[in-house]
């Protein structure tokens, strides 16, 4: 019988699942999601490939597990940067900068393959992922409401602002950090509230 690396089996399984996820994310970021196979992940963790299936059914579920782990951290950060008594436009500008910083991380590149993989998940799993995304965006939506954006327009303004942030990220990926892009992003955020 294989030795467990914890005080009990449940802790061992949790430890192994975390190690598998950490190795997968590292490899996905380093090589690209489509360039990594389960055998690569198993090797990185020191497991036989067939043993890996005890912890995860496929690569797509690893992306989903990553998203489940990253969203609460993102929510916490976004709540922190949007908190305070500053005017909503200033709070949203801080959010846009925080979102831009995340969008520029190599790990954020995992969102695209996760989005592609969504079609392969069952309805309940897709709904859970959608709820995670919605909970993240609710942080920003509440600031938009504070700014006086009517509830029927919040989703549209949120989509506009998210698109602006991701566009700024694409610009900076191509040319590096650009104070002009960031100044214009701040202007877009302020203008969206008019």
Secondary structure, 3 states (H helix, E strand, C coil): CCCCCCCCHHHHHHHHHHHHHHHHHHHHHHHCHHHCCHHHHHHHHCCCHHHHCCCCCCHHHHHHHHHHHHHHHHHHHHHHHHCCCCCHHHHHHHHHHHHHHHHCCHHHHHHHHHHHHHHHCCHHHHHHHHHHHHHHHHHHHHHHHHCCCCHHHHHHHHHHHHHHHHHHHHHHHHHCCCHHHHHHHHHHHHHHCC
